[in-house]
Structures are given as C-alpha cells and as structure tokens.
Amino acid sequence: MSNVTTSFKGAMLGAGVGLYFFAFFVGYAYPAFFSKHDVPKVKDYKGNIVAVRGYTEQEKLGKAIYIRENCWICHSQFVRPIGGDEKRYGPVSQAGEYAYDFPHTFGTRRIGPDLAREGGKRTDGWQYGHLANPQAMTQGSIMPKFVWYFEKKEDGEADITRPTEEGKALISYIQRLGTSIGDWRNPEGEKAAGSTVAASAPTFTPQMVKEGKVVFEGNCAGCHGLAGNGQGPAAAALNPKPRNFTEGKFKYPVNAKDSDLFKTLEIGVKGSAMPAWKDSLSEAQRWAVISYVRTFKK
C-alpha cells in the first residue's frame, strides 16, 4: 500500500511540473520566440483588417517618459467592452494595439480619463497647455504641472510654445494612442458628420446663461479665456488660434444661427483644438454654453 501511495504522489508531482512547463511554453516561450515575425493586426473602424505599425523612436522615448512619470497610475489605457466606456472613450481596445508595448501600461485606476483613444482628440498645442497647467485646461484636475518639459520665459514661467525634446516625445506618444484603427472620430469627413441639432434653439434664460458660465469655465476657458477673448492659458500654443467671442466671429458668418454654434460644439472643428463635445456635454449643457457665449459680444 505504501508503494502505491508513493507512486501516486510521484505521478502527481510529475504531472504538476509538466503542466507548469507546458503553461510556461504556451504563455511565454511560444509568443516570445516564435511570434516575433508576426505582424500585429487590428480591425479598423471600417471593418478592414490592417497592420499595426511599430512606434517611432520619438514615440518610444515618449512611452519611456510616460512610464517614468508614472502616468499609468492615474490613467488607464484600455477601453472595455461595455457601453459606458465606448461612449466616453471610443471603440473597444483590441489585442493587436498593444503588440509593441513592453511593458504594458493598461493601468488599474481611472483617477484621470482613460487614454487608450486619446490620439487625435486634441491638437499638440492643447496637450502642451494641459501638460504645463492642467487646472487651467480642465477645471478641478488634480494632475500636477509638468513644467520641466518646457523652456522657461524670462519671468521663469514655462513657455508652452517651446517644449523640450522630451516634452515633444511625450506628446507624440500620447497622440499615437488608439490611432491604429484609423480616423474613427471623423469617418465620413467633417461635412458629412451627423448632427442631432434641434429644430430651433430654446429660449435663453438668465438661469441658462448662469449654467452655461459654469460649463464654459470648466471646459472652454483654457483655450478661449475666462473673458471669452481667445486668450486662454493654452492659446499661445494653438494654431489656429481660439475664437475671440467678444468680436462675435465664429466658424460661420457673424450672423451665425445658434443651431450653427450647436453643431460646432457637437462635431468640433477638424484641424483645430476644438473637439467634439457631443459625448462629453449633454444637449442642455451645450445650449447653455451657447447662451453664455452669446453674452461676450460687445
């Protein structure tokens, strides 16, 4: 009986060791040594299977800085397959998008927004302004100021128009994130982008203007300035420059309808720092901020 028990224990030990090495081979050895020449692929926003390019040297440096600054502690990089995530951050992440990430920076917390689809959402200029002074761009942000990624002005303040090479690299990496699937934010071109503009604007009330002021100061003042004069903290680094609302000049003619402004808020302005706000602000908030913007014209 003792021999049988000993034999059984030996067999179990052997099986355990064998399974361990099998798991090691399948989970690490095979991907590491036999898949090096595989070209990672993803499905783009049109449904086509496309290859994922590797990082440029500048993007590699940017990723190293991103890791060094522990950005991944507050920002995740994974859009989960649930409705809320897709609405806030964009299409669900795909495995092929992470093929060149060593180490991975998925993150486990979302103190700040997820960055998996951050690339192309804003211009470089906006990103520089946000890097130097997050609170000026996003009201209530607890992100620290990364002023050492900019040359200094004569008064000692960070000059967001002169980022260092490391500053440029960090933003180039951020602008790469989530772009392997193509321009999913603007699939049909700016003119064809759909709009859910109401038939007519609501009647603007003092209460609506008051609510619009809160929305504007929390989301728009970083570029347009608290006074609406286009001189926000990020304005110096932006091209084209933010609109000066005190002049009443918009993307549309001076006599632009409120529904025109609503559309701009909804789909953004391609090629500028103005993003689409349709998934970030409710319809009521968008009308409210328009009612407040209208008060700037002198």
C-alpha positions as CSV (number, residue, x, y, z in Angstrom):
1,M,0.0,0.0,0.0
2,S,2.9,2.3,0.8
3,N,4.4,1.8,-2.6
4,V,1.1,2.6,-4.3
5,T,0.8,5.9,-2.3
6,T,4.4,6.9,-3.1
7,S,3.9,6.1,-6.8
8,F,0.7,8.2,-6.8
9,K,2.5,11.2,-5.2
10,G,5.3,10.9,-7.7
11,A,2.9,10.8,-10.6
12,M,1.1,13.9,-9.3
13,L,4.4,15.8,-8.8
14,G,5.5,14.9,-12.3
15,A,2.1,16.0,-13.7
16,G,2.3,19.2,-11.8
17,V,5.8,20.0,-13.0
18,G,4.9,19.0,-16.6
19,L,1.8,21.2,-16.6
20,Y,3.9,24.1,-15.2
21,F,6.4,23.9,-18.1
22,F,3.6,23.4,-20.6
23,A,1.9,26.6,-19.3
24,F,5.2,28.4,-19.4
25,F,5.8,27.4,-23.0
26,V,2.3,28.3,-24.2
27,G,2.1,31.6,-22.2
28,Y,5.6,32.9,-22.6
29,A,8.1,30.9,-24.6
30,Y,6.0,30.4,-27.8
31,P,4.9,34.1,-28.0
32,A,8.3,35.3,-27.2
33,F,10.4,33.1,-29.5
34,F,8.0,32.0,-32.3
35,S,5.8,35.0,-32.9
36,K,8.5,37.7,-33.3
37,H,7.9,38.0,-37.0
38,D,4.1,38.1,-36.9
39,V,2.8,41.5,-37.9
40,P,0.1,42.5,-35.4
41,K,-3.2,43.3,-37.0
42,V,-6.5,45.0,-35.9
43,K,-9.9,45.7,-37.4
44,D,-10.1,49.4,-38.4
45,Y,-13.3,51.5,-38.0
46,K,-14.4,50.4,-41.5
47,G,-14.1,46.7,-40.6
48,N,-10.9,46.1,-42.6
49,I,-8.0,44.1,-41.2
50,V,-5.0,46.4,-41.1
51,A,-1.4,46.1,-39.9
52,V,-0.3,47.9,-36.8
53,R,2.9,49.9,-37.2
54,G,5.6,49.9,-34.5
55,Y,6.5,53.0,-32.5
56,T,8.8,55.6,-34.0
57,E,12.0,56.4,-32.0
58,Q,10.3,59.6,-30.7
59,E,7.2,57.7,-29.6
60,K,9.4,55.1,-27.9
61,L,11.0,57.9,-25.9
62,G,7.6,59.3,-25.1
63,K,6.4,56.0,-23.8
64,A,9.5,55.7,-21.6
65,I,8.8,59.1,-20.2
66,Y,5.1,58.2,-19.7
67,I,6.3,55.2,-17.6
68,R,8.9,57.2,-15.8
69,E,6.4,59.9,-14.7
70,N,4.0,57.2,-13.5
71,C,1.2,58.5,-15.7
72,W,-0.2,54.9,-15.9
73,I,-1.1,55.1,-12.1
74,C,-3.9,57.6,-12.8
75,H,-4.7,56.9,-16.5
76,S,-5.7,53.5,-17.8
77,Q,-5.2,52.5,-21.4
78,F,-8.0,50.1,-22.1
79,V,-11.5,50.8,-23.4
80,R,-13.5,47.9,-22.0
81,P,-16.4,46.3,-23.9
82,I,-19.2,48.0,-22.0
83,G,-21.5,50.7,-23.2
84,G,-20.3,53.4,-20.9
85,D,-16.7,53.0,-21.8
86,E,-17.4,53.2,-25.6
87,K,-19.5,56.3,-25.1
88,R,-16.8,58.1,-23.1
89,Y,-13.6,56.9,-24.7
90,G,-14.3,55.4,-28.2
91,P,-14.1,52.0,-29.8
92,V,-13.2,49.0,-27.6
93,S,-9.5,48.2,-27.4
94,Q,-8.1,45.3,-29.5
95,A,-5.2,43.0,-28.6
96,G,-3.1,43.9,-31.6
97,E,-3.0,47.5,-30.5
98,Y,-0.7,46.5,-27.6
99,A,1.7,44.3,-29.6
100,Y,4.6,46.8,-29.3
101,D,4.0,47.7,-25.6
102,F,6.8,46.4,-23.3
103,P,5.9,46.8,-20.6
104,H,2.1,47.2,-20.9
105,T,0.6,50.3,-19.3
106,F,-3.1,49.2,-19.0
107,G,-3.3,50.8,-15.6
108,T,-5.8,49.7,-12.9
109,R,-7.3,53.0,-11.8
110,R,-9.0,55.9,-13.5
111,I,-8.3,58.9,-11.4
112,G,-7.9,60.7,-14.7
113,P,-9.6,59.8,-18.0
114,D,-8.7,56.7,-20.0
115,L,-6.1,57.5,-22.7
116,A,-6.4,54.4,-24.9
117,R,-8.1,56.6,-27.7
118,E,-6.5,59.9,-26.8
119,G,-4.6,60.3,-30.0
120,G,-6.1,62.9,-32.3
121,K,-8.7,64.0,-29.8
122,R,-6.9,67.3,-29.2
123,T,-4.1,69.2,-31.0
124,D,-0.5,69.2,-29.8
125,G,-0.9,72.7,-28.7
126,W,-3.8,71.8,-26.4
127,Q,-1.8,68.9,-25.0
128,Y,1.2,71.2,-24.3
129,G,-1.1,73.7,-22.5
130,H,-2.6,70.8,-20.4
131,L,0.8,69.4,-19.6
132,A,2.1,72.7,-18.3
133,N,-1.1,73.7,-16.4
134,P,-3.8,71.0,-16.2
135,Q,-6.1,73.0,-13.9
136,A,-6.3,75.8,-16.5
137,M,-7.5,73.4,-19.1
138,T,-9.6,71.0,-17.0
139,Q,-11.2,72.6,-14.0
140,G,-10.8,70.6,-10.8
141,S,-8.0,68.4,-12.2
142,I,-5.6,67.0,-9.6
143,M,-2.9,66.3,-12.2
144,P,0.4,68.0,-11.3
145,K,2.1,70.6,-13.6
146,F,4.9,69.1,-15.7
147,V,6.6,72.5,-16.3
148,W,10.1,70.9,-16.7
149,Y,9.1,69.7,-20.2
150,F,9.2,73.4,-21.4
151,E,11.8,76.0,-21.8
152,K,11.4,79.0,-19.4
153,K,10.4,82.5,-20.2
154,E,12.3,85.5,-18.9
155,D,9.9,85.6,-15.9
156,G,10.7,81.9,-15.1
157,E,7.3,80.6,-16.3
158,A,7.0,77.6,-18.6
159,D,6.8,78.6,-22.3
160,I,4.3,76.2,-23.8
161,T,5.4,77.3,-27.3
162,R,8.9,75.8,-26.6
163,P,8.6,72.2,-25.4
164,T,11.8,70.3,-24.8
165,E,12.6,67.3,-26.9
166,E,11.3,65.1,-24.1
167,G,8.1,67.2,-24.0
168,K,7.6,66.7,-27.7
169,A,8.3,63.0,-27.4
170,L,5.7,62.6,-24.6
171,I,3.0,64.3,-26.6
172,S,3.9,62.3,-29.7
173,Y,3.4,59.1,-27.8
174,I,0.0,60.3,-26.4
175,Q,-1.0,61.4,-29.9
176,R,-0.3,57.9,-31.2
177,L,-2.6,56.1,-28.7
178,G,-5.6,54.5,-30.2
179,T,-4.9,55.6,-33.8
180,S,-4.2,52.2,-35.3
181,I,-7.9,51.8,-36.2
182,G,-7.9,55.0,-38.3
183,D,-9.8,58.3,-38.0
184,W,-12.8,56.8,-36.2
185,R,-13.9,60.2,-34.9
186,N,-14.5,61.6,-38.3
187,P,-15.2,58.6,-40.6
188,E,-17.1,60.4,-43.3
189,G,-15.5,63.8,-43.3
190,E,-16.4,66.9,-41.3
191,K,-19.2,68.0,-43.7
192,A,-20.9,64.6,-43.6
193,A,-20.7,64.2,-39.8
194,G,-24.2,63.8,-38.5
195,S,-25.8,66.2,-36.1
196,T,-28.8,65.9,-33.8
197,V,-29.4,69.7,-33.7
198,A,-32.8,70.5,-32.5
199,A,-35.2,72.2,-35.0
200,S,-34.8,75.5,-33.2
201,A,-32.8,76.8,-30.2
202,P,-34.6,77.0,-26.9
203,T,-35.4,80.4,-25.4
204,F,-32.3,81.5,-23.5
205,T,-33.0,82.4,-19.9
206,P,-30.9,84.1,-17.2
207,Q,-30.7,80.7,-15.4
208,M,-29.5,79.0,-18.6
209,V,-26.8,81.7,-19.0
210,K,-25.7,81.1,-15.4
211,E,-25.4,77.3,-16.0
212,G,-23.6,78.0,-19.3
213,K,-21.0,80.1,-17.5
214,V,-20.1,77.1,-15.3
215,V,-19.8,74.8,-18.3
216,F,-17.7,77.3,-20.1
217,E,-15.3,78.0,-17.3
218,G,-14.8,74.3,-16.7
219,N,-14.3,73.2,-20.3
220,C,-13.7,76.1,-22.6
221,A,-11.8,78.8,-20.8
222,G,-8.5,77.0,-21.1
223,C,-8.4,78.0,-24.8
224,H,-10.9,80.8,-25.1
225,G,-10.1,82.6,-21.8
226,L,-12.4,83.4,-19.0
227,A,-13.3,86.7,-20.7
228,G,-14.0,84.8,-24.0
229,N,-11.4,86.9,-25.8
230,G,-9.5,83.8,-27.2
231,Q,-6.6,84.4,-24.7
232,G,-6.8,81.3,-22.6
233,P,-3.7,79.7,-21.0
234,A,-3.2,77.4,-24.0
235,A,-3.8,80.0,-26.7
236,A,-0.1,80.7,-27.2
237,A,0.5,77.1,-28.4
238,L,-2.6,76.8,-30.5
239,N,-2.8,77.1,-34.3
240,P,-5.4,78.1,-35.4
241,K,-6.0,80.4,-32.5
242,P,-9.1,80.1,-30.4
243,R,-12.1,82.2,-31.3
244,N,-12.5,85.6,-29.8
245,F,-16.1,85.6,-28.8
246,T,-16.1,89.3,-27.9
247,E,-15.8,90.0,-31.7
248,G,-18.8,87.8,-32.5
249,K,-16.7,86.0,-35.1
250,F,-17.3,82.2,-35.4
251,K,-16.5,79.5,-37.9
252,Y,-19.8,80.6,-39.6
253,P,-20.7,84.2,-40.6
254,V,-21.1,86.8,-37.9
255,N,-24.8,86.3,-38.1
256,A,-24.4,82.6,-37.3
257,K,-27.5,80.9,-36.0
258,D,-27.5,79.3,-32.6
259,S,-28.0,76.0,-34.3
260,D,-24.7,76.5,-36.3
261,L,-22.9,77.0,-33.0
262,F,-24.6,74.0,-31.6
263,K,-23.3,71.9,-34.5
264,T,-19.7,73.2,-33.9
265,L,-20.0,72.1,-30.3
266,E,-21.3,68.7,-31.3
267,I,-18.8,67.7,-34.0
268,G,-15.9,70.0,-33.2
269,V,-13.6,71.7,-35.8
270,K,-11.3,69.4,-37.5
271,G,-7.7,70.6,-37.6
272,S,-8.1,72.7,-34.5
273,A,-8.1,72.2,-30.7
274,M,-11.9,72.3,-30.7
275,P,-13.1,68.7,-30.0
276,A,-16.5,67.2,-30.5
277,W,-18.5,67.7,-27.3
278,K,-21.5,65.5,-28.1
279,D,-20.4,62.7,-25.8
280,S,-19.0,65.0,-23.0
281,L,-21.7,67.5,-22.6
282,S,-25.4,66.9,-22.6
283,E,-27.7,68.7,-25.1
284,A,-28.9,71.0,-22.3
285,Q,-25.3,71.9,-21.4
286,R,-24.4,72.7,-25.0
287,W,-27.4,75.0,-25.4
288,A,-26.5,76.6,-22.0
289,V,-22.9,77.3,-23.0
290,I,-24.1,78.9,-26.3
291,S,-26.4,81.1,-24.4
292,Y,-23.4,82.3,-22.3
293,V,-21.0,82.6,-25.3
294,R,-23.6,85.0,-26.8
295,T,-23.1,87.4,-23.9
296,F,-19.4,88.0,-24.8
297,K,-20.1,90.0,-28.0
298,K,-19.5,93.7,-27.3
